[in-house]
Amino acid sequence: MNADLVQLLVCPETHQSLSHAPASLISGLNQRIAAGTLKNRGGEVTQEPLEAGLLRSDGRVLYPVRHGIPIMLIVESLEVTTV
């Protein structure tokens, strides 16, 4: 994703800034997706592997990026405090 675009985006819930998630976090979440143990904040099991993500500044929530498009829906976000 374009860095200028990321600077314009904020968390729709808290209005905190977002940044690109580190590759190690994406890898860990993808392992949980492959195991079928990762649920989004809407309670649904996440099935599609992450290509990237935008991490909220407090480090607790990640918004997935799919096909180059950030999914900025609260119910689609992922809690990452347990990763």
PyMOL commands that set and color helices and strands:
alter all, ss='L'
color gray80, all
select helices_A, chain A and resi 3-8+23-35+74-76
alter helices_A, ss='H'
color red, helices_A
select strands_A, chain A and resi 18-20+52-56+61-66+69-70+78-79
alter strands_A, ss='S'
color yellow, strands_A
deselect
rebuild
show_as cartoon
